[in-house]
Amino acid sequence: MKKRVCLVFSLSILMMAGCGGMEEKSDYLVGVRGELTEEDLDSAGLEPDDVKQRFSMMKVYVISMSEEEAEKMERLDKVNYVELDQEVNVPDPPGEK
């Protein structure tokens, strides 16, 4: 019985430890001064593949990351803002339909 309890306890610890890195990722808009480098991405725990798009005229990136990674990215000196990418509805101007 003792062996079974220890085995179940050990398995539950392993499962909890394994799930720690599976935080859900979302798309974020990241406004910057200059360019993000691989070094910048690495400091936030990101890979170049996490960058989904770059808008050069606005200096904005779309990056897939977790909330924790977004907080790290926001701390970089060259980053102006980090916000969750979401759909926005703009009403029609008055008189147009």
C-alpha positions, 0 to 999 in steps of 0.5 A: 500500500505504501508503494502505491501511495508513493507512486501516485504521489510521485506521478502527480508531482511529475504531472504538475511540473510538466504542465507548468510550461504549457501556459496558453499563448495569445497574439499581442501587438508590440509597439517599439522604437527601432527594431526587435532583435533576437536578443530582445526576443530571447530576453523575454523567453521568445523565439523568432518563430513567435513573431507572426507579423511586422508592420514596418510603417507603424513599428508594430509587431504581432507576437504570439506569447503568454501573459508572462512573456508579454510582461517581460517584453513590456519591460524592454527599453525599446518597447512602447506598449504591449497589448492583446490583439483583439477585434475592434468594431468601428461604427459607421460615420453619421449619415452613411449606411 
